[in-house]
């Protein structure tokens, strides 16, 4: 792992990466912790703020630029913004089931789904994570697998 590429990136990319890593960490922990507590509510607000940071900063990142300055991945940013709003409105209305499904979808699509694309060759996070050749790649794959397993068991537990 070598963070040189990230330290030389634009401020928008650095902010985007920092918010994404923090949101991924907090979101993963929240999958396992008890829901409805004051800690869950406080971390949920923080998570929404971080996800807003991830989504909004993405519009200042235009390296690929297939559609003017944007790329198809920016559609995920728009979907994330709508999902955050929908999840927030659902819990304010007392609709816990819709809130849970919406926020898990935002986590899966807005972080995991979009995050996978950041590790493609030629992208900054690929340079950061895979600079050493193989060890970091293995650890990254292991981390992604752990998150996917956590999502599976979270959904399974919610269905019971």
Chimera marker file (.cmm) of the C-alpha trace (Angstrom):
<marker_set name="trace">
<marker id="1" x="0.000" y="0.000" z="0.000" r="1" g="1" b="0" radius="0.5"/>
<marker id="2" x="1.316" y="3.426" z="-0.963" r="1" g="1" b="0" radius="0.5"/>
<marker id="3" x="-0.754" y="6.563" z="-0.335" r="1" g="1" b="0" radius="0.5"/>
<marker id="4" x="1.441" y="8.768" z="-2.542" r="1" g="1" b="0" radius="0.5"/>
<marker id="5" x="-1.103" y="8.839" z="-5.378" r="1" g="1" b="0" radius="0.5"/>
<marker id="6" x="-3.829" y="9.926" z="-2.955" r="1" g="1" b="0" radius="0.5"/>
<marker id="7" x="-1.712" y="12.632" z="-1.328" r="1" g="1" b="0" radius="0.5"/>
<marker id="8" x="-1.018" y="14.083" z="-4.782" r="1" g="1" b="0" radius="0.5"/>
<marker id="9" x="-4.689" y="13.932" z="-5.821" r="1" g="1" b="0" radius="0.5"/>
<marker id="10" x="-7.053" y="16.883" z="-5.868" r="1" g="1" b="0" radius="0.5"/>
<marker id="11" x="-8.776" y="18.022" z="-2.680" r="1" g="1" b="0" radius="0.5"/>
<marker id="12" x="-12.097" y="16.676" z="-3.991" r="1" g="1" b="0" radius="0.5"/>
<marker id="13" x="-10.604" y="13.185" z="-4.378" r="1" g="1" b="0" radius="0.5"/>
<marker id="14" x="-8.998" y="13.307" z="-0.940" r="1" g="1" b="0" radius="0.5"/>
<marker id="15" x="-12.268" y="14.436" z="0.666" r="1" g="1" b="0" radius="0.5"/>
<marker id="16" x="-14.183" y="11.804" z="-1.294" r="1" g="1" b="0" radius="0.5"/>
<marker id="17" x="-11.822" y="9.018" z="-0.173" r="1" g="1" b="0" radius="0.5"/>
<marker id="18" x="-11.761" y="10.142" z="3.465" r="1" g="1" b="0" radius="0.5"/>
<marker id="19" x="-15.567" y="10.335" z="3.680" r="1" g="1" b="0" radius="0.5"/>
<marker id="20" x="-15.921" y="6.959" z="1.935" r="1" g="1" b="0" radius="0.5"/>
<marker id="21" x="-13.494" y="5.168" z="4.264" r="1" g="1" b="0" radius="0.5"/>
<marker id="22" x="-15.153" y="6.620" z="7.363" r="1" g="1" b="0" radius="0.5"/>
<marker id="23" x="-18.656" y="5.869" z="6.039" r="1" g="1" b="0" radius="0.5"/>
<marker id="24" x="-17.622" y="2.309" z="5.192" r="1" g="1" b="0" radius="0.5"/>
<marker id="25" x="-16.226" y="1.802" z="8.685" r="1" g="1" b="0" radius="0.5"/>
<marker id="26" x="-19.202" y="3.301" z="10.518" r="1" g="1" b="0" radius="0.5"/>
<marker id="27" x="-21.740" y="1.651" z="8.207" r="1" g="1" b="0" radius="0.5"/>
<marker id="28" x="-20.193" y="-1.772" z="8.682" r="1" g="1" b="0" radius="0.5"/>
<marker id="29" x="-20.194" y="-1.402" z="12.460" r="1" g="1" b="0" radius="0.5"/>
<marker id="30" x="-23.805" y="-0.246" z="12.426" r="1" g="1" b="0" radius="0.5"/>
<marker id="31" x="-24.825" y="-3.441" z="10.633" r="1" g="1" b="0" radius="0.5"/>
<marker id="32" x="-23.879" y="-5.378" z="13.765" r="1" g="1" b="0" radius="0.5"/>
<marker id="33" x="-24.868" y="-2.990" z="16.541" r="1" g="1" b="0" radius="0.5"/>
<marker id="34" x="-28.279" y="-2.735" z="18.122" r="1" g="1" b="0" radius="0.5"/>
<marker id="35" x="-30.708" y="-0.547" z="16.217" r="1" g="1" b="0" radius="0.5"/>
<marker id="36" x="-32.786" y="2.318" z="17.592" r="1" g="1" b="0" radius="0.5"/>
<marker id="37" x="-30.388" y="3.311" z="20.362" r="1" g="1" b="0" radius="0.5"/>
<marker id="38" x="-29.114" y="6.843" z="20.841" r="1" g="1" b="0" radius="0.5"/>
<marker id="39" x="-25.704" y="5.635" z="19.583" r="1" g="1" b="0" radius="0.5"/>
<marker id="40" x="-27.334" y="4.251" z="16.427" r="1" g="1" b="0" radius="0.5"/>
<marker id="41" x="-29.157" y="7.526" z="15.832" r="1" g="1" b="0" radius="0.5"/>
<marker id="42" x="-26.029" y="9.649" z="16.383" r="1" g="1" b="0" radius="0.5"/>
<marker id="43" x="-23.853" y="7.438" z="14.182" r="1" g="1" b="0" radius="0.5"/>
<marker id="44" x="-26.648" y="7.329" z="11.598" r="1" g="1" b="0" radius="0.5"/>
<marker id="45" x="-26.640" y="11.106" z="11.353" r="1" g="1" b="0" radius="0.5"/>
<marker id="46" x="-22.852" y="11.093" z="11.044" r="1" g="1" b="0" radius="0.5"/>
<marker id="47" x="-23.062" y="8.352" z="8.406" r="1" g="1" b="0" radius="0.5"/>
<marker id="48" x="-25.605" y="10.342" z="6.390" r="1" g="1" b="0" radius="0.5"/>
<marker id="49" x="-23.290" y="13.386" z="6.564" r="1" g="1" b="0" radius="0.5"/>
<marker id="50" x="-20.346" y="11.301" z="5.387" r="1" g="1" b="0" radius="0.5"/>
<marker id="51" x="-22.387" y="9.794" z="2.562" r="1" g="1" b="0" radius="0.5"/>
<marker id="52" x="-23.451" y="13.286" z="1.527" r="1" g="1" b="0" radius="0.5"/>
<marker id="53" x="-19.747" y="14.160" z="1.466" r="1" g="1" b="0" radius="0.5"/>
<marker id="54" x="-19.002" y="11.109" z="-0.682" r="1" g="1" b="0" radius="0.5"/>
<marker id="55" x="-21.835" y="11.791" z="-3.110" r="1" g="1" b="0" radius="0.5"/>
<marker id="56" x="-21.434" y="15.540" z="-3.463" r="1" g="1" b="0" radius="0.5"/>
<marker id="57" x="-17.639" y="15.428" z="-3.765" r="1" g="1" b="0" radius="0.5"/>
<marker id="58" x="-17.982" y="12.909" z="-6.598" r="1" g="1" b="0" radius="0.5"/>
<marker id="59" x="-19.405" y="15.629" z="-8.832" r="1" g="1" b="0" radius="0.5"/>
<marker id="60" x="-16.052" y="17.434" z="-8.626" r="1" g="1" b="0" radius="0.5"/>
<marker id="61" x="-14.192" y="14.324" z="-9.798" r="1" g="1" b="0" radius="0.5"/>
<marker id="62" x="-14.194" y="14.011" z="-13.566" r="1" g="1" b="0" radius="0.5"/>
<marker id="63" x="-11.229" y="11.866" z="-14.586" r="1" g="1" b="0" radius="0.5"/>
<marker id="64" x="-13.276" y="9.491" z="-16.745" r="1" g="1" b="0" radius="0.5"/>
<marker id="65" x="-15.677" y="12.010" z="-18.306" r="1" g="1" b="0" radius="0.5"/>
<marker id="66" x="-17.720" y="9.854" z="-20.689" r="1" g="1" b="0" radius="0.5"/>
<marker id="67" x="-20.787" y="12.110" z="-20.476" r="1" g="1" b="0" radius="0.5"/>
<marker id="68" x="-19.296" y="15.577" z="-20.513" r="1" g="1" b="0" radius="0.5"/>
<marker id="69" x="-17.436" y="15.904" z="-17.229" r="1" g="1" b="0" radius="0.5"/>
<marker id="70" x="-19.368" y="12.954" z="-15.738" r="1" g="1" b="0" radius="0.5"/>
<marker id="71" x="-19.331" y="9.197" z="-16.055" r="1" g="1" b="0" radius="0.5"/>
<marker id="72" x="-21.969" y="6.516" z="-15.508" r="1" g="1" b="0" radius="0.5"/>
<marker id="73" x="-20.782" y="6.081" z="-11.900" r="1" g="1" b="0" radius="0.5"/>
<marker id="74" x="-22.179" y="9.537" z="-11.143" r="1" g="1" b="0" radius="0.5"/>
<marker id="75" x="-25.624" y="7.950" z="-11.529" r="1" g="1" b="0" radius="0.5"/>
<marker id="76" x="-24.811" y="6.040" z="-8.331" r="1" g="1" b="0" radius="0.5"/>
<marker id="77" x="-24.114" y="9.362" z="-6.640" r="1" g="1" b="0" radius="0.5"/>
<marker id="78" x="-27.548" y="10.633" z="-7.619" r="1" g="1" b="0" radius="0.5"/>
<marker id="79" x="-29.187" y="7.391" z="-6.472" r="1" g="1" b="0" radius="0.5"/>
<marker id="80" x="-27.294" y="7.656" z="-3.183" r="1" g="1" b="0" radius="0.5"/>
<marker id="81" x="-28.577" y="11.181" z="-2.607" r="1" g="1" b="0" radius="0.5"/>
<marker id="82" x="-32.167" y="10.105" z="-3.282" r="1" g="1" b="0" radius="0.5"/>
<marker id="83" x="-31.687" y="7.007" z="-1.103" r="1" g="1" b="0" radius="0.5"/>
<marker id="84" x="-30.361" y="9.018" z="1.817" r="1" g="1" b="0" radius="0.5"/>
<marker id="85" x="-33.336" y="11.353" z="1.592" r="1" g="1" b="0" radius="0.5"/>
<marker id="86" x="-35.776" y="8.436" z="1.337" r="1" g="1" b="0" radius="0.5"/>
<marker id="87" x="-34.219" y="6.593" z="4.283" r="1" g="1" b="0" radius="0.5"/>
<marker id="88" x="-34.264" y="9.735" z="6.399" r="1" g="1" b="0" radius="0.5"/>
<marker id="89" x="-37.907" y="10.427" z="5.543" r="1" g="1" b="0" radius="0.5"/>
<marker id="90" x="-38.882" y="6.810" z="6.224" r="1" g="1" b="0" radius="0.5"/>
<marker id="91" x="-37.472" y="6.785" z="9.748" r="1" g="1" b="0" radius="0.5"/>
<marker id="92" x="-38.999" y="10.186" z="10.507" r="1" g="1" b="0" radius="0.5"/>
<marker id="93" x="-42.350" y="8.706" z="9.492" r="1" g="1" b="0" radius="0.5"/>
<marker id="94" x="-41.739" y="5.668" z="11.714" r="1" g="1" b="0" radius="0.5"/>
<marker id="95" x="-41.358" y="3.248" z="8.794" r="1" g="1" b="0" radius="0.5"/>
<marker id="96" x="-38.461" y="1.213" z="10.161" r="1" g="1" b="0" radius="0.5"/>
<marker id="97" x="-38.668" y="-1.502" z="7.501" r="1" g="1" b="0" radius="0.5"/>
<marker id="98" x="-38.345" y="0.949" z="4.582" r="1" g="1" b="0" radius="0.5"/>
<marker id="99" x="-35.608" y="2.827" z="6.433" r="1" g="1" b="0" radius="0.5"/>
<marker id="100" x="-33.614" y="-0.378" z="6.986" r="1" g="1" b="0" radius="0.5"/>
<marker id="101" x="-33.983" y="-1.574" z="3.380" r="1" g="1" b="0" radius="0.5"/>
<marker id="102" x="-33.140" y="1.850" z="1.959" r="1" g="1" b="0" radius="0.5"/>
<marker id="103" x="-30.057" y="2.408" z="4.102" r="1" g="1" b="0" radius="0.5"/>
<marker id="104" x="-28.723" y="-1.100" z="3.457" r="1" g="1" b="0" radius="0.5"/>
<marker id="105" x="-29.242" y="-0.476" z="-0.269" r="1" g="1" b="0" radius="0.5"/>
<marker id="106" x="-27.377" y="2.839" z="-0.057" r="1" g="1" b="0" radius="0.5"/>
<marker id="107" x="-24.572" y="1.106" z="1.852" r="1" g="1" b="0" radius="0.5"/>
<marker id="108" x="-24.390" y="-1.724" z="-0.688" r="1" g="1" b="0" radius="0.5"/>
<marker id="109" x="-24.714" y="0.357" z="-3.841" r="1" g="1" b="0" radius="0.5"/>
<marker id="110" x="-23.281" y="3.708" z="-2.793" r="1" g="1" b="0" radius="0.5"/>
<marker id="111" x="-20.261" y="2.339" z="-0.941" r="1" g="1" b="0" radius="0.5"/>
<marker id="112" x="-19.612" y="-1.264" z="-1.875" r="1" g="1" b="0" radius="0.5"/>
<marker id="113" x="-20.840" y="-1.124" z="-5.466" r="1" g="1" b="0" radius="0.5"/>
<marker id="114" x="-19.249" y="2.200" z="-6.310" r="1" g="1" b="0" radius="0.5"/>
<marker id="115" x="-16.162" y="1.351" z="-4.254" r="1" g="1" b="0" radius="0.5"/>
<marker id="116" x="-15.414" y="-1.682" z="-6.385" r="1" g="1" b="0" radius="0.5"/>
<marker id="117" x="-14.958" y="0.608" z="-9.396" r="1" g="1" b="0" radius="0.5"/>
<marker id="118" x="-12.306" y="2.656" z="-7.575" r="1" g="1" b="0" radius="0.5"/>
<marker id="119" x="-10.000" y="-0.371" z="-7.531" r="1" g="1" b="0" radius="0.5"/>
<marker id="120" x="-9.923" y="-0.803" z="-11.313" r="1" g="1" b="0" radius="0.5"/>
<marker id="121" x="-6.486" y="-0.411" z="-12.937" r="1" g="1" b="0" radius="0.5"/>
<marker id="122" x="-5.653" y="3.197" z="-13.708" r="1" g="1" b="0" radius="0.5"/>
<marker id="123" x="-7.686" y="4.589" z="-10.804" r="1" g="1" b="0" radius="0.5"/>
<marker id="124" x="-6.049" y="6.291" z="-7.818" r="1" g="1" b="0" radius="0.5"/>
<marker id="125" x="-7.265" y="3.779" z="-5.228" r="1" g="1" b="0" radius="0.5"/>
<marker id="126" x="-5.862" y="0.960" z="-7.359" r="1" g="1" b="0" radius="0.5"/>
<marker id="127" x="-2.461" y="2.678" z="-7.199" r="1" g="1" b="0" radius="0.5"/>
<marker id="128" x="-2.841" y="3.152" z="-3.439" r="1" g="1" b="0" radius="0.5"/>
<marker id="129" x="-3.983" y="-0.373" z="-2.577" r="1" g="1" b="0" radius="0.5"/>
<marker id="130" x="-2.007" y="-2.479" z="-5.042" r="1" g="1" b="0" radius="0.5"/>
<marker id="131" x="1.325" y="-0.642" z="-5.141" r="1" g="1" b="0" radius="0.5"/>
<marker id="132" x="3.108" y="-3.530" z="-3.400" r="1" g="1" b="0" radius="0.5"/>
<marker id="133" x="1.923" y="-6.140" z="-5.879" r="1" g="1" b="0" radius="0.5"/>
<marker id="134" x="-0.052" y="-8.735" z="-4.001" r="1" g="1" b="0" radius="0.5"/>
<marker id="135" x="-0.231" y="-8.571" z="-0.217" r="1" g="1" b="0" radius="0.5"/>
<marker id="136" x="-2.514" y="-5.557" z="-0.069" r="1" g="1" b="0" radius="0.5"/>
<marker id="137" x="-4.671" y="-6.974" z="-2.866" r="1" g="1" b="0" radius="0.5"/>
<marker id="138" x="-5.236" y="-10.096" z="-0.802" r="1" g="1" b="0" radius="0.5"/>
<marker id="139" x="-6.101" y="-8.077" z="2.302" r="1" g="1" b="0" radius="0.5"/>
<marker id="140" x="-8.473" y="-5.843" z="0.322" r="1" g="1" b="0" radius="0.5"/>
<marker id="141" x="-10.243" y="-8.870" z="-1.138" r="1" g="1" b="0" radius="0.5"/>
<marker id="142" x="-10.497" y="-10.373" z="2.330" r="1" g="1" b="0" radius="0.5"/>
<marker id="143" x="-12.007" y="-7.143" z="3.691" r="1" g="1" b="0" radius="0.5"/>
<marker id="144" x="-14.538" y="-6.949" z="0.866" r="1" g="1" b="0" radius="0.5"/>
<marker id="145" x="-15.478" y="-10.585" z="1.436" r="1" g="1" b="0" radius="0.5"/>
<marker id="146" x="-15.984" y="-9.889" z="5.156" r="1" g="1" b="0" radius="0.5"/>
<marker id="147" x="-18.280" y="-6.964" z="4.366" r="1" g="1" b="0" radius="0.5"/>
<marker id="148" x="-20.314" y="-9.076" z="1.940" r="1" g="1" b="0" radius="0.5"/>
<marker id="149" x="-20.666" y="-11.832" z="4.538" r="1" g="1" b="0" radius="0.5"/>
<marker id="150" x="-21.759" y="-9.227" z="7.096" r="1" g="1" b="0" radius="0.5"/>
<marker id="151" x="-24.405" y="-7.931" z="4.684" r="1" g="1" b="0" radius="0.5"/>
<marker id="152" x="-25.657" y="-11.460" z="4.049" r="1" g="1" b="0" radius="0.5"/>
<marker id="153" x="-26.070" y="-12.246" z="7.732" r="1" g="1" b="0" radius="0.5"/>
<marker id="154" x="-27.611" y="-8.838" z="8.427" r="1" g="1" b="0" radius="0.5"/>
<marker id="155" x="-30.278" y="-9.417" z="5.798" r="1" g="1" b="0" radius="0.5"/>
<marker id="156" x="-30.820" y="-12.966" z="6.974" r="1" g="1" b="0" radius="0.5"/>
<marker id="157" x="-31.241" y="-11.824" z="10.577" r="1" g="1" b="0" radius="0.5"/>
<marker id="158" x="-33.655" y="-9.067" z="9.504" r="1" g="1" b="0" radius="0.5"/>
<marker id="159" x="-35.792" y="-11.596" z="7.621" r="1" g="1" b="0" radius="0.5"/>
<marker id="160" x="-36.278" y="-13.758" z="10.748" r="1" g="1" b="0" radius="0.5"/>
<link id1="1" id2="2" r="1" g="1" b="0" radius="0.2"/>
<link id1="2" id2="3" r="1" g="1" b="0" radius="0.2"/>
<link id1="3" id2="4" r="1" g="1" b="0" radius="0.2"/>
<link id1="4" id2="5" r="1" g="1" b="0" radius="0.2"/>
<link id1="5" id2="6" r="1" g="1" b="0" radius="0.2"/>
<link id1="6" id2="7" r="1" g="1" b="0" radius="0.2"/>
<link id1="7" id2="8" r="1" g="1" b="0" radius="0.2"/>
<link id1="8" id2="9" r="1" g="1" b="0" radius="0.2"/>
<link id1="9" id2="10" r="1" g="1" b="0" radius="0.2"/>
<link id1="10" id2="11" r="1" g="1" b="0" radius="0.2"/>
<link id1="11" id2="12" r="1" g="1" b="0" radius="0.2"/>
<link id1="12" id2="13" r="1" g="1" b="0" radius="0.2"/>
<link id1="13" id2="14" r="1" g="1" b="0" radius="0.2"/>
<link id1="14" id2="15" r="1" g="1" b="0" radius="0.2"/>
<link id1="15" id2="16" r="1" g="1" b="0" radius="0.2"/>
<link id1="16" id2="17" r="1" g="1" b="0" radius="0.2"/>
<link id1="17" id2="18" r="1" g="1" b="0" radius="0.2"/>
<link id1="18" id2="19" r="1" g="1" b="0" radius="0.2"/>
<link id1="19" id2="20" r="1" g="1" b="0" radius="0.2"/>
<link id1="20" id2="21" r="1" g="1" b="0" radius="0.2"/>
<link id1="21" id2="22" r="1" g="1" b="0" radius="0.2"/>
<link id1="22" id2="23" r="1" g="1" b="0" radius="0.2"/>
<link id1="23" id2="24" r="1" g="1" b="0" radius="0.2"/>
<link id1="24" id2="25" r="1" g="1" b="0" radius="0.2"/>
<link id1="25" id2="26" r="1" g="1" b="0" radius="0.2"/>
<link id1="26" id2="27" r="1" g="1" b="0" radius="0.2"/>
<link id1="27" id2="28" r="1" g="1" b="0" radius="0.2"/>
<link id1="28" id2="29" r="1" g="1" b="0" radius="0.2"/>
<link id1="29" id2="30" r="1" g="1" b="0" radius="0.2"/>
<link id1="30" id2="31" r="1" g="1" b="0" radius="0.2"/>
<link id1="31" id2="32" r="1" g="1" b="0" radius="0.2"/>
<link id1="32" id2="33" r="1" g="1" b="0" radius="0.2"/>
<link id1="33" id2="34" r="1" g="1" b="0" radius="0.2"/>
<link id1="34" id2="35" r="1" g="1" b="0" radius="0.2"/>
<link id1="35" id2="36" r="1" g="1" b="0" radius="0.2"/>
<link id1="36" id2="37" r="1" g="1" b="0" radius="0.2"/>
<link id1="37" id2="38" r="1" g="1" b="0" radius="0.2"/>
<link id1="38" id2="39" r="1" g="1" b="0" radius="0.2"/>
<link id1="39" id2="40" r="1" g="1" b="0" radius="0.2"/>
<link id1="40" id2="41" r="1" g="1" b="0" radius="0.2"/>
<link id1="41" id2="42" r="1" g="1" b="0" radius="0.2"/>
<link id1="42" id2="43" r="1" g="1" b="0" radius="0.2"/>
<link id1="43" id2="44" r="1" g="1" b="0" radius="0.2"/>
<link id1="44" id2="45" r="1" g="1" b="0" radius="0.2"/>
<link id1="45" id2="46" r="1" g="1" b="0" radius="0.2"/>
<link id1="46" id2="47" r="1" g="1" b="0" radius="0.2"/>
<link id1="47" id2="48" r="1" g="1" b="0" radius="0.2"/>
<link id1="48" id2="49" r="1" g="1" b="0" radius="0.2"/>
<link id1="49" id2="50" r="1" g="1" b="0" radius="0.2"/>
<link id1="50" id2="51" r="1" g="1" b="0" radius="0.2"/>
<link id1="51" id2="52" r="1" g="1" b="0" radius="0.2"/>
<link id1="52" id2="53" r="1" g="1" b="0" radius="0.2"/>
<link id1="53" id2="54" r="1" g="1" b="0" radius="0.2"/>
<link id1="54" id2="55" r="1" g="1" b="0" radius="0.2"/>
<link id1="55" id2="56" r="1" g="1" b="0" radius="0.2"/>
<link id1="56" id2="57" r="1" g="1" b="0" radius="0.2"/>
<link id1="57" id2="58" r="1" g="1" b="0" radius="0.2"/>
<link id1="58" id2="59" r="1" g="1" b="0" radius="0.2"/>
<link id1="59" id2="60" r="1" g="1" b="0" radius="0.2"/>
<link id1="60" id2="61" r="1" g="1" b="0" radius="0.2"/>
<link id1="61" id2="62" r="1" g="1" b="0" radius="0.2"/>
<link id1="62" id2="63" r="1" g="1" b="0" radius="0.2"/>
<link id1="63" id2="64" r="1" g="1" b="0" radius="0.2"/>
<link id1="64" id2="65" r="1" g="1" b="0" radius="0.2"/>
<link id1="65" id2="66" r="1" g="1" b="0" radius="0.2"/>
<link id1="66" id2="67" r="1" g="1" b="0" radius="0.2"/>
<link id1="67" id2="68" r="1" g="1" b="0" radius="0.2"/>
<link id1="68" id2="69" r="1" g="1" b="0" radius="0.2"/>
<link id1="69" id2="70" r="1" g="1" b="0" radius="0.2"/>
<link id1="70" id2="71" r="1" g="1" b="0" radius="0.2"/>
<link id1="71" id2="72" r="1" g="1" b="0" radius="0.2"/>
<link id1="72" id2="73" r="1" g="1" b="0" radius="0.2"/>
<link id1="73" id2="74" r="1" g="1" b="0" radius="0.2"/>
<link id1="74" id2="75" r="1" g="1" b="0" radius="0.2"/>
<link id1="75" id2="76" r="1" g="1" b="0" radius="0.2"/>
<link id1="76" id2="77" r="1" g="1" b="0" radius="0.2"/>
<link id1="77" id2="78" r="1" g="1" b="0" radius="0.2"/>
<link id1="78" id2="79" r="1" g="1" b="0" radius="0.2"/>
<link id1="79" id2="80" r="1" g="1" b="0" radius="0.2"/>
<link id1="80" id2="81" r="1" g="1" b="0" radius="0.2"/>
<link id1="81" id2="82" r="1" g="1" b="0" radius="0.2"/>
<link id1="82" id2="83" r="1" g="1" b="0" radius="0.2"/>
<link id1="83" id2="84" r="1" g="1" b="0" radius="0.2"/>
<link id1="84" id2="85" r="1" g="1" b="0" radius="0.2"/>
<link id1="85" id2="86" r="1" g="1" b="0" radius="0.2"/>
<link id1="86" id2="87" r="1" g="1" b="0" radius="0.2"/>
<link id1="87" id2="88" r="1" g="1" b="0" radius="0.2"/>
<link id1="88" id2="89" r="1" g="1" b="0" radius="0.2"/>
<link id1="89" id2="90" r="1" g="1" b="0" radius="0.2"/>
<link id1="90" id2="91" r="1" g="1" b="0" radius="0.2"/>
<link id1="91" id2="92" r="1" g="1" b="0" radius="0.2"/>
<link id1="92" id2="93" r="1" g="1" b="0" radius="0.2"/>
<link id1="93" id2="94" r="1" g="1" b="0" radius="0.2"/>
<link id1="94" id2="95" r="1" g="1" b="0" radius="0.2"/>
<link id1="95" id2="96" r="1" g="1" b="0" radius="0.2"/>
<link id1="96" id2="97" r="1" g="1" b="0" radius="0.2"/>
<link id1="97" id2="98" r="1" g="1" b="0" radius="0.2"/>
<link id1="98" id2="99" r="1" g="1" b="0" radius="0.2"/>
<link id1="99" id2="100" r="1" g="1" b="0" radius="0.2"/>
<link id1="100" id2="101" r="1" g="1" b="0" radius="0.2"/>
<link id1="101" id2="102" r="1" g="1" b="0" radius="0.2"/>
<link id1="102" id2="103" r="1" g="1" b="0" radius="0.2"/>
<link id1="103" id2="104" r="1" g="1" b="0" radius="0.2"/>
<link id1="104" id2="105" r="1" g="1" b="0" radius="0.2"/>
<link id1="105" id2="106" r="1" g="1" b="0" radius="0.2"/>
<link id1="106" id2="107" r="1" g="1" b="0" radius="0.2"/>
<link id1="107" id2="108" r="1" g="1" b="0" radius="0.2"/>
<link id1="108" id2="109" r="1" g="1" b="0" radius="0.2"/>
<link id1="109" id2="110" r="1" g="1" b="0" radius="0.2"/>
<link id1="110" id2="111" r="1" g="1" b="0" radius="0.2"/>
<link id1="111" id2="112" r="1" g="1" b="0" radius="0.2"/>
<link id1="112" id2="113" r="1" g="1" b="0" radius="0.2"/>
<link id1="113" id2="114" r="1" g="1" b="0" radius="0.2"/>
<link id1="114" id2="115" r="1" g="1" b="0" radius="0.2"/>
<link id1="115" id2="116" r="1" g="1" b="0" radius="0.2"/>
<link id1="116" id2="117" r="1" g="1" b="0" radius="0.2"/>
<link id1="117" id2="118" r="1" g="1" b="0" radius="0.2"/>
<link id1="118" id2="119" r="1" g="1" b="0" radius="0.2"/>
<link id1="119" id2="120" r="1" g="1" b="0" radius="0.2"/>
<link id1="120" id2="121" r="1" g="1" b="0" radius="0.2"/>
<link id1="121" id2="122" r="1" g="1" b="0" radius="0.2"/>
<link id1="122" id2="123" r="1" g="1" b="0" radius="0.2"/>
<link id1="123" id2="124" r="1" g="1" b="0" radius="0.2"/>
<link id1="124" id2="125" r="1" g="1" b="0" radius="0.2"/>
<link id1="125" id2="126" r="1" g="1" b="0" radius="0.2"/>
<link id1="126" id2="127" r="1" g="1" b="0" radius="0.2"/>
<link id1="127" id2="128" r="1" g="1" b="0" radius="0.2"/>
<link id1="128" id2="129" r="1" g="1" b="0" radius="0.2"/>
<link id1="129" id2="130" r="1" g="1" b="0" radius="0.2"/>
<link id1="130" id2="131" r="1" g="1" b="0" radius="0.2"/>
<link id1="131" id2="132" r="1" g="1" b="0" radius="0.2"/>
<link id1="132" id2="133" r="1" g="1" b="0" radius="0.2"/>
<link id1="133" id2="134" r="1" g="1" b="0" radius="0.2"/>
<link id1="134" id2="135" r="1" g="1" b="0" radius="0.2"/>
<link id1="135" id2="136" r="1" g="1" b="0" radius="0.2"/>
<link id1="136" id2="137" r="1" g="1" b="0" radius="0.2"/>
<link id1="137" id2="138" r="1" g="1" b="0" radius="0.2"/>
<link id1="138" id2="139" r="1" g="1" b="0" radius="0.2"/>
<link id1="139" id2="140" r="1" g="1" b="0" radius="0.2"/>
<link id1="140" id2="141" r="1" g="1" b="0" radius="0.2"/>
<link id1="141" id2="142" r="1" g="1" b="0" radius="0.2"/>
<link id1="142" id2="143" r="1" g="1" b="0" radius="0.2"/>
<link id1="143" id2="144" r="1" g="1" b="0" radius="0.2"/>
<link id1="144" id2="145" r="1" g="1" b="0" radius="0.2"/>
<link id1="145" id2="146" r="1" g="1" b="0" radius="0.2"/>
<link id1="146" id2="147" r="1" g="1" b="0" radius="0.2"/>
<link id1="147" id2="148" r="1" g="1" b="0" radius="0.2"/>
<link id1="148" id2="149" r="1" g="1" b="0" radius="0.2"/>
<link id1="149" id2="150" r="1" g="1" b="0" radius="0.2"/>
<link id1="150" id2="151" r="1" g="1" b="0" radius="0.2"/>
<link id1="151" id2="152" r="1" g="1" b="0" radius="0.2"/>
<link id1="152" id2="153" r="1" g="1" b="0" radius="0.2"/>
<link id1="153" id2="154" r="1" g="1" b="0" radius="0.2"/>
<link id1="154" id2="155" r="1" g="1" b="0" radius="0.2"/>
<link id1="155" id2="156" r="1" g="1" b="0" radius="0.2"/>
<link id1="156" id2="157" r="1" g="1" b="0" radius="0.2"/>
<link id1="157" id2="158" r="1" g="1" b="0" radius="0.2"/>
<link id1="158" id2="159" r="1" g="1" b="0" radius="0.2"/>
<link id1="159" id2="160" r="1" g="1" b="0" radius="0.2"/>
</marker_set>
